Amino acid sequence: MKHEKLHIGLDVHGQTITIANAEDKNDVRLYGAISSDLHSVDKRSTA
């Protein structure tokens, strides 16, 4: 059984959080920036 990993990177600032993800070290993708309010973070963490 093959286990797949998804790495998530967060660059946290006062007003925004920039999100990136990678399936391996050669495939890093910028997801985008969201507001740092709780509603935005909750919405993206369950998507």
PQR file with spaces between the fields and no chain letter, atoms N, CA, C, O and H, PARSE charges and radii, in Angstrom:
ATOM       1  N    MET     1       0.843   -1.177    0.000 -0.4000 1.5000
ATOM       2  CA   MET     1       0.000    0.000    0.000 -0.0000 2.0000
ATOM       3  C    MET     1       0.888    1.239    0.000  0.5500 1.7000
ATOM       4  O    MET     1       1.757    1.385    0.860 -0.5500 1.4000
ATOM       5  N    LYS     2       0.671    2.128   -0.959 -0.4000 1.5000
ATOM       6  CA   LYS     2       1.466    3.342   -1.073 -0.0000 2.0000
ATOM       7  C    LYS     2       0.845    4.456   -0.229  0.5500 1.7000
ATOM       8  O    LYS     2      -0.354    4.722   -0.313 -0.5500 1.4000
ATOM       9  H    LYS     2      -0.035    2.010   -1.658  0.4000 1.0000
ATOM      10  N    HIS     3       1.685    5.101    0.586 -0.4000 1.5000
ATOM      11  CA   HIS     3       1.223    6.224    1.397 -0.0000 2.0000
ATOM      12  C    HIS     3       1.619    7.517    0.710  0.5500 1.7000
ATOM      13  O    HIS     3       2.783    7.703    0.354 -0.5500 1.4000
ATOM      14  H    HIS     3       2.659    4.885    0.654  0.4000 1.0000
ATOM      15  N    GLU     4       0.676    8.396    0.525 -0.4000 1.5000
ATOM      16  CA   GLU     4       0.942    9.685   -0.101 -0.0000 2.0000
ATOM      17  C    GLU     4       0.978   10.765    0.963  0.5500 1.7000
ATOM      18  O    GLU     4       0.196   10.743    1.914 -0.5500 1.4000
ATOM      19  H    GLU     4      -0.269    8.245    0.815  0.4000 1.0000
ATOM      20  N    LYS     5       1.891   11.709    0.798 -0.4000 1.5000
ATOM      21  CA   LYS     5       2.016   12.816    1.731 -0.0000 2.0000
ATOM      22  C    LYS     5       1.792   14.122    1.003  0.5500 1.7000
ATOM      23  O    LYS     5       2.183   14.274   -0.154 -0.5500 1.4000
ATOM      24  H    LYS     5       2.526   11.727    0.025  0.4000 1.0000
ATOM      25  N    LEU     6       1.169   15.054    1.673 -0.4000 1.5000
ATOM      26  CA   LEU     6       1.008   16.405    1.165 -0.0000 2.0000
ATOM      27  C    LEU     6       1.562   17.345    2.226  0.5500 1.7000
ATOM      28  O    LEU     6       1.069   17.378    3.354 -0.5500 1.4000
ATOM      29  H    LEU     6       0.851   14.931    2.613  0.4000 1.0000
ATOM      30  N    HIS     7       2.569   18.094    1.868 -0.4000 1.5000
ATOM      31  CA   HIS     7       3.188   19.040    2.794 -0.0000 2.0000
ATOM      32  C    HIS     7       2.555   20.411    2.585  0.5500 1.7000
ATOM      33  O    HIS     7       2.355   20.850    1.453 -0.5500 1.4000
ATOM      34  H    HIS     7       2.969   18.068    0.952  0.4000 1.0000
ATOM      35  N    ILE     8       2.246   21.072    3.681 -0.4000 1.5000
ATOM      36  CA   ILE     8       1.621   22.388    3.651 -0.0000 2.0000
ATOM      37  C    ILE     8       2.561   23.392    4.297  0.5500 1.7000
ATOM      38  O    ILE     8       3.113   23.135    5.367 -0.5500 1.4000
ATOM      39  H    ILE     8       2.409   20.715    4.601  0.4000 1.0000
ATOM      40  N    GLY     9       2.742   24.537    3.646 -0.4000 1.5000
ATOM      41  CA   GLY     9       3.564   25.607    4.207 -0.0000 2.0000
ATOM      42  C    GLY     9       2.719   26.847    4.415  0.5500 1.7000
ATOM      43  O    GLY     9       1.929   27.220    3.548 -0.5500 1.4000
ATOM      44  H    GLY     9       2.293   24.745    2.777  0.4000 1.0000
ATOM      45  N    LEU    10       2.883   27.487    5.564 -0.4000 1.5000
ATOM      46  CA   LEU    10       2.137   28.702    5.893 -0.0000 2.0000
ATOM      47  C    LEU    10       3.117   29.825    6.221  0.5500 1.7000
ATOM      48  O    LEU    10       4.007   29.657    7.054 -0.5500 1.4000
ATOM      49  H    LEU    10       3.525   27.184    6.269  0.4000 1.0000
ATOM      50  N    ASP    11       2.947   30.964    5.565 -0.4000 1.5000
ATOM      51  CA   ASP    11       3.730   32.158    5.846 -0.0000 2.0000
ATOM      52  C    ASP    11       2.767   33.148    6.491  0.5500 1.7000
ATOM      53  O    ASP    11       1.978   33.795    5.803 -0.5500 1.4000
ATOM      54  H    ASP    11       2.224   31.100    4.889  0.4000 1.0000
ATOM      55  N    VAL    12       2.837   33.261    7.804 -0.4000 1.5000
ATOM      56  CA   VAL    12       1.837   33.989    8.585 -0.0000 2.0000
ATOM      57  C    VAL    12       2.296   35.415    8.868  0.5500 1.7000
ATOM      58  O    VAL    12       3.399   35.646    9.363 -0.5500 1.4000
ATOM      59  H    VAL    12       3.478   32.736    8.363  0.4000 1.0000
ATOM      60  N    HIS    13       1.424   36.360    8.543 -0.4000 1.5000
ATOM      61  CA   HIS    13       1.662   37.775    8.810 -0.0000 2.0000
ATOM      62  C    HIS    13       0.452   38.322    9.569  0.5500 1.7000
ATOM      63  O    HIS    13      -0.510   37.593    9.812 -0.5500 1.4000
ATOM      64  H    HIS    13       0.528   36.173    8.141  0.4000 1.0000
ATOM      65  N    GLY    14       0.495   39.558    9.931 -0.4000 1.5000
ATOM      66  CA   GLY    14      -0.584   40.157   10.718 -0.0000 2.0000
ATOM      67  C    GLY    14      -1.947   40.106   10.046  0.5500 1.7000
ATOM      68  O    GLY    14      -2.942   39.777   10.691 -0.5500 1.4000
ATOM      69  H    GLY    14       1.276   40.150    9.733  0.4000 1.0000
ATOM      70  N    GLN    15      -2.004   40.426    8.765 -0.4000 1.5000
ATOM      71  CA   GLN    15      -3.280   40.508    8.060 -0.0000 2.0000
ATOM      72  C    GLN    15      -3.552   39.344    7.111  0.5500 1.7000
ATOM      73  O    GLN    15      -4.707   39.080    6.775 -0.5500 1.4000
ATOM      74  H    GLN    15      -1.196   40.693    8.241  0.4000 1.0000
ATOM      75  N    THR    16      -2.498   38.640    6.674 -0.4000 1.5000
ATOM      76  CA   THR    16      -2.675   37.577    5.685 -0.0000 2.0000
ATOM      77  C    THR    16      -1.869   36.326    6.039  0.5500 1.7000
ATOM      78  O    THR    16      -0.933   36.365    6.838 -0.5500 1.4000
ATOM      79  H    THR    16      -1.560   38.853    6.947  0.4000 1.0000
ATOM      80  N    ILE    17      -2.264   35.225    5.419 -0.4000 1.5000
ATOM      81  CA   ILE    17      -1.529   33.965    5.495 -0.0000 2.0000
ATOM      82  C    ILE    17      -1.358   33.483    4.061  0.5500 1.7000
ATOM      83  O    ILE    17      -2.344   33.306    3.346 -0.5500 1.4000
ATOM      84  H    ILE    17      -3.024   35.193    4.770  0.4000 1.0000
ATOM      85  N    THR    18      -0.117   33.268    3.635 -0.4000 1.5000
ATOM      86  CA   THR    18       0.163   32.732    2.313 -0.0000 2.0000
ATOM      87  C    THR    18       0.349   31.226    2.454  0.5500 1.7000
ATOM      88  O    THR    18       1.065   30.758    3.338 -0.5500 1.4000
ATOM      89  H    THR    18       0.684   33.411    4.216  0.4000 1.0000
ATOM      90  N    ILE    19      -0.306   30.474    1.571 -0.4000 1.5000
ATOM      91  CA   ILE    19      -0.320   29.016    1.663 -0.0000 2.0000
ATOM      92  C    ILE    19       0.351   28.409    0.436  0.5500 1.7000
ATOM      93  O    ILE    19       0.094   28.828   -0.693 -0.5500 1.4000
ATOM      94  H    ILE    19      -0.888   30.854    0.852  0.4000 1.0000
ATOM      95  N    ALA    20       1.212   27.418    0.665 -0.4000 1.5000
ATOM      96  CA   ALA    20       1.823   26.646   -0.414 -0.0000 2.0000
ATOM      97  C    ALA    20       1.710   25.173   -0.054  0.5500 1.7000
ATOM      98  O    ALA    20       1.636   24.821    1.123 -0.5500 1.4000
ATOM      99  H    ALA    20       1.421   27.078    1.582  0.4000 1.0000
ATOM     100  N    ASN    21       1.697   24.309   -1.071 -0.4000 1.5000
ATOM     101  CA   ASN    21       1.668   22.873   -0.805 -0.0000 2.0000
ATOM     102  C    ASN    21       2.636   22.159   -1.729  0.5500 1.7000
ATOM     103  O    ASN    21       3.021   22.689   -2.771 -0.5500 1.4000
ATOM     104  H    ASN    21       1.758   24.595   -2.027  0.4000 1.0000
ATOM     105  N    ALA    22       3.025   20.958   -1.342 -0.4000 1.5000
ATOM     106  CA   ALA    22       3.961   20.162   -2.136 -0.0000 2.0000
ATOM     107  C    ALA    22       3.709   18.683   -1.910  0.5500 1.7000
ATOM     108  O    ALA    22       3.556   18.232   -0.775 -0.5500 1.4000
ATOM     109  H    ALA    22       2.712   20.527   -0.496  0.4000 1.0000
ATOM     110  N    GLU    23       3.667   17.934   -3.003 -0.4000 1.5000
ATOM     111  CA   GLU    23       3.577   16.481   -2.906 -0.0000 2.0000
ATOM     112  C    GLU    23       4.958   15.879   -2.751  0.5500 1.7000
ATOM     113  O    GLU    23       5.115   14.825   -2.136 -0.5500 1.4000
ATOM     114  H    GLU    23       3.792   18.300   -3.926  0.4000 1.0000
ATOM     115  N    ASP    24       5.961   16.543   -3.306 -0.4000 1.5000
ATOM     116  CA   ASP    24       7.358   16.168   -3.092 -0.0000 2.0000
ATOM     117  C    ASP    24       8.200   17.433   -3.221  0.5500 1.7000
ATOM     118  O    ASP    24       7.673   18.501   -3.534 -0.5500 1.4000
ATOM     119  H    ASP    24       5.833   17.400   -3.806  0.4000 1.0000
ATOM     120  N    LYS    25       9.496   17.320   -2.981 -0.4000 1.5000
ATOM     121  CA   LYS    25      10.327   18.519   -2.921 -0.0000 2.0000
ATOM     122  C    LYS    25      10.489   19.216   -4.268  0.5500 1.7000
ATOM     123  O    LYS    25      10.938   20.362   -4.306 -0.5500 1.4000
ATOM     124  H    LYS    25       9.924   16.453   -2.726  0.4000 1.0000
ATOM     125  N    ASN    26      10.144   18.571   -5.358 -0.4000 1.5000
ATOM     126  CA   ASN    26      10.261   19.169   -6.682 -0.0000 2.0000
ATOM     127  C    ASN    26       8.945   19.714   -7.221  0.5500 1.7000
ATOM     128  O    ASN    26       8.898   20.201   -8.350 -0.5500 1.4000
ATOM     129  H    ASN    26       9.779   17.641   -5.328  0.4000 1.0000
ATOM     130  N    ASP    27       7.890   19.639   -6.440 -0.4000 1.5000
ATOM     131  CA   ASP    27       6.566   20.025   -6.920 -0.0000 2.0000
ATOM     132  C    ASP    27       5.879   20.964   -5.931  0.5500 1.7000
ATOM     133  O    ASP    27       4.809   20.644   -5.413 -0.5500 1.4000
ATOM     134  H    ASP    27       7.929   19.243   -5.523  0.4000 1.0000
ATOM     135  N    VAL    28       6.486   22.114   -5.669 -0.4000 1.5000
ATOM     136  CA   VAL    28       5.926   23.087   -4.735 -0.0000 2.0000
ATOM     137  C    VAL    28       5.008   24.023   -5.503  0.5500 1.7000
ATOM     138  O    VAL    28       5.387   24.560   -6.544 -0.5500 1.4000
ATOM     139  H    VAL    28       7.355   22.374   -6.089  0.4000 1.0000
ATOM     140  N    ARG    29       3.795   24.217   -4.985 -0.4000 1.5000
ATOM     141  CA   ARG    29       2.807   25.079   -5.649 -0.0000 2.0000
ATOM     142  C    ARG    29       2.267   26.112   -4.667  0.5500 1.7000
ATOM     143  O    ARG    29       1.939   25.799   -3.523 -0.5500 1.4000
ATOM     144  H    ARG    29       3.487   23.781   -4.140  0.4000 1.0000
ATOM     145  N    LEU    30       2.183   27.329   -5.138 -0.4000 1.5000
ATOM     146  CA   LEU    30       1.590   28.402   -4.348 -0.0000 2.0000
ATOM     147  C    LEU    30       0.078   28.286   -4.430  0.5500 1.7000
ATOM     148  O    LEU    30      -0.490   28.329   -5.521 -0.5500 1.4000
ATOM     149  H    LEU    30       2.449   27.583   -6.068  0.4000 1.0000
ATOM     150  N    TYR    31      -0.575   28.139   -3.291 -0.4000 1.5000
ATOM     151  CA   TYR    31      -2.032   28.048   -3.249 -0.0000 2.0000
ATOM     152  C    TYR    31      -2.641   29.438   -3.326  0.5500 1.7000
ATOM     153  O    TYR    31      -3.612   29.663   -4.049 -0.5500 1.4000
ATOM     154  H    TYR    31      -0.113   28.103   -2.405  0.4000 1.0000
ATOM     155  N    GLY    32      -2.057   30.378   -2.566 -0.4000 1.5000
ATOM     156  CA   GLY    32      -2.545   31.752   -2.565 -0.0000 2.0000
ATOM     157  C    GLY    32      -2.503   32.344   -1.173  0.5500 1.7000
ATOM     158  O    GLY    32      -1.982   31.737   -0.238 -0.5500 1.4000
ATOM     159  H    GLY    32      -1.269   30.195   -1.979  0.4000 1.0000
ATOM     160  N    ALA    33      -3.054   33.530   -1.050 -0.4000 1.5000
ATOM     161  CA   ALA    33      -3.093   34.223    0.237 -0.0000 2.0000
ATOM     162  C    ALA    33      -4.538   34.364    0.697  0.5500 1.7000
ATOM     163  O    ALA    33      -5.448   34.578   -0.105 -0.5500 1.4000
ATOM     164  H    ALA    33      -3.477   34.023   -1.810  0.4000 1.0000
ATOM     165  N    ILE    34      -4.725   34.240    1.996 -0.4000 1.5000
ATOM     166  CA   ILE    34      -6.041   34.414    2.594 -0.0000 2.0000
ATOM     167  C    ILE    34      -5.923   35.397    3.748  0.5500 1.7000
ATOM     168  O    ILE    34      -4.824   35.681    4.224 -0.5500 1.4000
ATOM     169  H    ILE    34      -3.986   34.066    2.647  0.4000 1.0000
ATOM     170  N    SER    35      -7.039   35.903    4.184 -0.4000 1.5000
ATOM     171  CA   SER    35      -7.084   36.760    5.360 -0.0000 2.0000
ATOM     172  C    SER    35      -6.740   35.925    6.589  0.5500 1.7000
ATOM     173  O    SER    35      -7.016   34.726    6.625 -0.5500 1.4000
ATOM     174  H    SER    35      -7.932   35.672    3.798  0.4000 1.0000
ATOM     175  N    SER    36      -6.151   36.543    7.575 -0.4000 1.5000
ATOM     176  CA   SER    36      -5.764   35.783    8.772 -0.0000 2.0000
ATOM     177  C    SER    36      -6.888   35.669    9.804  0.5500 1.7000
ATOM     178  O    SER    36      -6.647   35.220   10.924 -0.5500 1.4000
ATOM     179  H    SER    36      -5.927   37.518    7.546  0.4000 1.0000
ATOM     180  N    ASP    37      -8.114   36.069    9.442 -0.4000 1.5000
ATOM     181  CA   ASP    37      -9.215   35.931   10.401 -0.0000 2.0000
ATOM     182  C    ASP    37      -9.630   34.465   10.518  0.5500 1.7000
ATOM     183  O    ASP    37      -9.408   33.683    9.593 -0.5500 1.4000
ATOM     184  H    ASP    37      -8.310   36.433    8.531  0.4000 1.0000
ATOM     185  N    LEU    38     -10.214   34.097   11.617 -0.4000 1.5000
ATOM     186  CA   LEU    38     -10.550   32.712   11.937 -0.0000 2.0000
ATOM     187  C    LEU    38     -11.467   32.078   10.898  0.5500 1.7000
ATOM     188  O    LEU    38     -11.292   30.907   10.561 -0.5500 1.4000
ATOM     189  H    LEU    38     -10.394   34.732   12.369  0.4000 1.0000
ATOM     190  N    HIS    39     -12.436   32.822   10.385 -0.4000 1.5000
ATOM     191  CA   HIS    39     -13.374   32.286    9.397 -0.0000 2.0000
ATOM     192  C    HIS    39     -12.633   31.838    8.130  0.5500 1.7000
ATOM     193  O    HIS    39     -12.902   30.754    7.613 -0.5500 1.4000
ATOM     194  H    HIS    39     -12.578   33.773   10.659  0.4000 1.0000
ATOM     195  N    SER    40     -11.718   32.649    7.632 -0.4000 1.5000
ATOM     196  CA   SER    40     -10.949   32.309    6.429 -0.0000 2.0000
ATOM     197  C    SER    40     -10.070   31.086    6.651  0.5500 1.7000
ATOM     198  O    SER    40      -9.994   30.205    5.794 -0.5500 1.4000
ATOM     199  H    SER    40     -11.500   33.530    8.052  0.4000 1.0000
ATOM     200  N    VAL    41      -9.411   31.034    7.795 -0.4000 1.5000
ATOM     201  CA   VAL    41      -8.542   29.900    8.107 -0.0000 2.0000
ATOM     202  C    VAL    41      -9.373   28.623    8.220  0.5500 1.7000
ATOM     203  O    VAL    41      -8.972   27.585    7.694 -0.5500 1.4000
ATOM     204  H    VAL    41      -9.473   31.749    8.491  0.4000 1.0000
ATOM     205  N    ASP    42     -10.503   28.676    8.886 -0.4000 1.5000
ATOM     206  CA   ASP    42     -11.376   27.509    9.041 -0.0000 2.0000
ATOM     207  C    ASP    42     -11.903   27.045    7.694  0.5500 1.7000
ATOM     208  O    ASP    42     -11.957   25.843    7.435 -0.5500 1.4000
ATOM     209  H    ASP    42     -10.829   29.519    9.314  0.4000 1.0000
ATOM     210  N    LYS    43     -12.291   27.970    6.836 -0.4000 1.5000
ATOM     211  CA   LYS    43     -12.832   27.631    5.523 -0.0000 2.0000
ATOM     212  C    LYS    43     -11.791   26.898    4.679  0.5500 1.7000
ATOM     213  O    LYS    43     -12.123   25.912    4.021 -0.5500 1.4000
ATOM     214  H    LYS    43     -12.248   28.946    7.046  0.4000 1.0000
ATOM     215  N    ARG    44     -10.550   27.355    4.684 -0.4000 1.5000
ATOM     216  CA   ARG    44      -9.493   26.734    3.881 -0.0000 2.0000
ATOM     217  C    ARG    44      -9.009   25.413    4.487  0.5500 1.7000
ATOM     218  O    ARG    44      -8.573   24.530    3.749 -0.5500 1.4000
ATOM     219  H    ARG    44     -10.281   28.156    5.219  0.4000 1.0000
ATOM     220  N    SER    45      -9.074   25.263    5.787 -0.4000 1.5000
ATOM     221  CA   SER    45      -8.580   24.037    6.398 -0.0000 2.0000
ATOM     222  C    SER    45      -9.536   22.859    6.207  0.5500 1.7000
ATOM     223  O    SER    45      -9.139   21.709    6.392 -0.5500 1.4000
ATOM     224  H    SER    45      -9.428   25.980    6.387  0.4000 1.0000
ATOM     225  N    THR    46     -10.762   23.125    5.848 -0.4000 1.5000
ATOM     226  CA   THR    46     -11.731   22.045    5.629 -0.0000 2.0000
ATOM     227  C    THR    46     -12.028   21.825    4.164  0.5500 1.7000
ATOM     228  O    THR    46     -12.827   20.952    3.822 -0.5500 1.4000
ATOM     229  H    THR    46     -11.084   24.059    5.697  0.4000 1.0000
ATOM     230  N    ALA    47     -11.399   22.601    3.284 -0.4000 1.5000
ATOM     231  CA   ALA    47     -11.666   22.490    1.828 -0.0000 2.0000
ATOM     232  C    ALA    47     -11.000   21.280    1.227  0.5500 1.7000
ATOM     233  O    ALA    47     -11.122   21.041    0.026 -0.5500 1.4000
ATOM     234  H    ALA    47     -10.751   23.310    3.562  0.4000 1.0000
